[in-house]
Amino acid sequence: MICLRSVVVIALALALAPKLFAVKVRHYYIAAEDVSWDYAPSGRDLTHGRPLPEPYRTQTRWNKTRYIEYTDSAFSTRKTQPEWLGILGPVIRAEVGDTILVTFLNRSSSTHSIHPHGLRYDKDNEGAVYLPYGKGAGIAPGERFTYRWQAGRESGPTAGGPSSVVWWYHSHVDAEREINAGLLGPIIVTAAGKADVRGAPKDVAREFIVLFMIFDELKGKDEGLFHSINGYIFGNLPGLVMKQGDKVRWHLLSMGNEKDLHTPHWHGKTVDYQNRHADVIELLPGSMATADMVADNPGTWLFHCHVSDHMESGMMATYTVFSPPRSCPVSVVREDWARVAESSRVRVRNLGPKPIRKLSLLSGYLVSSLDLQPLILAWFSDKPLPPDGEQTVRVGSEMFTTKGTHDLGVAFYPSWILFADGTEWKPHRLGDCFHVFWRNSRDHPDLPILPPVQLQQQED
């Protein structure tokens, strides 16, 4: 009898072990900092390849306050964030059952807090100023506080829905002013047993979080109303790139006032939302919605709010579905900017089994990760290139000296190859087999593909 009882206890312990060990304490280090923010860093309407319309040309850079994530309590090393997050604070993740600790340091000039939606907390960890006060209601400049929140069963997804859901966090001392200042970010809670080590859902390849909000910089004046997606207008939101076949989860958010009635719309694809197919989802201020997409339609597609005056005011972005790259017959050899600029040459290597008789290279300036401005020039090899052989192609020093120092870099890509046996190779998509020489090798985006070529439109 004792042996049987021991066996039952051991079996029960083994059955519960995965659940017990799945529960984690996830610690985040987040500061509030006064920063400068640019709603259109390219200075252009990138959805149409033309200058920004009036009244947005005058000023797109404004003083904001944002949540910035750091690696530890020293608050000296920033964590890298995906560029598509834009103005949003870092993603706080949890699996159902986890405890979340957020050490908050207020480096700004005003009192702020962090108030979570959807999680369980006591009064001291609510992060909101009203009577009666909790200890974390408002953190003065230079002070810090560690919030403790629980991702309970009620914080996670319900049965039959997506494996993760999105919630808000934001400052709640003077919430309306602070949210407009930029103090807001996402919380994602994944169902128990369905999260990876980061807390992200294991059943999706990519997640994107997008905020539709009108930021008001001039108390209602048109030139101060920025109809933005993640803090960017007129196609300036970077990084919405996915591979063909990916399962992509879109977390949609809205904040603001009665003008912030938004209808996110995808061109080129539908999403699965609340047991139906949709290509438009309705959002009210404070809303949170989650939809899934299978990215099976390659191309660069418009993603925008379908409210008419919001479209006119630039609440637009693009997303790109790219085909997995085929094997490239040549590669541009990786070198640092200084050496290539000094020599005015790039090196090309033959990766295939066939000798190359001749090849041509095209190039363009990467003004931003969304903006490729091509040169109407081609450079040709001057001698045959054997398999696994290398040769240099002279490209001219003007490639590296005539543009401004704010350009990210120069991209080169083959446009035509003639093999010794008379066969030819041409890219499926302009920019296949590209390589970028970055001005700053330590600070540049990771590009799986080049952005679409920006054809300039002139104003009539």
Buried (B, 14 or more C-beta within 10 A) or exposed (E): EEEEEEEEEEEEEEEEEEEEEBEBEBEBBBBBBBBEBBBBBBBBBBBBBBBBBEEBEEEBEBEBBBBBBBEEEEBEEEEEBBBBBBBBBBBBBBBBBBBBBBBBBBBBEBBBBBBBBBBBBEEBBBBBBEEEEBBBBBBEBEEBBBBBBBBBEEBBBEEEBBBBBBBBBBBBBBBEEBBBBBBBBBBBBBBBEBBEEEBBBEBBEBBBBBBBBBBBBEEEEEEBBBBBBBBBBBBBBBBBBBBBEBBBBBBBBBBBEEBBBBBBBBBBBBBBBEEEEBBEBBBEBBBBBBBBBBBEEBBBBBBBBBBEEBBEBBBBBBBBBBBEBEEBBBBBEEBEBEEBBEBBBBBBBBEBEBBBBBBBBBBBBBBBBBBBBBBEEEBEBEEBBEEEEEBBBEBBBEBBEEBEEEBBBBBBBBBBBBBEEEEEBEBEBBBBBBBBBBBEEEEBBEBEBBBBEBEEEEEE
